Amino acid sequence: MSNPESFIDEVTEEVRRDRLYAQLKKYGWIGVVAVIVLVGGAAANEWVKARAEAKAQATGDAILAAVALDDPAARLAALDQVDAEGDAVALVTLVAAAEAGDPAVAAERLETISGNPAFPALYRDLADFKRALLPGVLDASARVELLTPLTAPGRAFRVLAEEQIALAEIELGQTEAALGRLDALLSDTEASEALRRRASQLIVALGGSPGEAS
């Protein structure tokens, strides 16, 4: 005759197994659904990422193909036909503005970026900076007004905007203001060596001495 305790253990184990099977039959579908959702979600996420990458690559290829055309008008027309979405619209517009032969036309295109808060600040700042460089579009005072917000700490084109403002100040006859601004650039850690060299040369050309205002 078998050991009573062993018999009880076997019965208990059978009861537990029956209960487990019953629970699985009753609630097992939840686990199946959870697995399907997890796997499906991961697959959907990968599909979205792959689609975005393919779209970005297609946009880039279209831009490169457009700028490779020999005729300027054809380049601009091809850029206008590029199918871009989101931030890529700003990128295509920046390239198209650079390809526009007429500064006024380029300025109009750039304004569509700088005036659109949906685009990242980097693109908007670049559009404003490039617009300030267009010949014959803005006078010196307008350039200073446009560029001044770009000189705030942390802005991507801060030191370049400072240099352009100094040039506008020279044009306006504000030599002392320009000298102070250029001298500050000499010790600015964000200024490149080339920019410091240009600032130093301008200071000398204006009759000042580099580092004099420090």
Secondary structure by P-SEA (a helix, b strand, c coil): cccaaaaaaaaaaaaaaaaaaaaaaacaaaaaaaaaaaaaaaaaaaaaaaaaaaaaaaaaaaaaaaaacccaaaaaaaaaacccccaaaaaaaaaaaaacccaaaaaaaaaaaaacccccaaaaaaaaaaaaaccccccaaaaaaaacccccccccaaaaaaaaaaaaaaaacaaaaaaaaaaaaaacccccaaaaaaaaaaaaaacccccccc
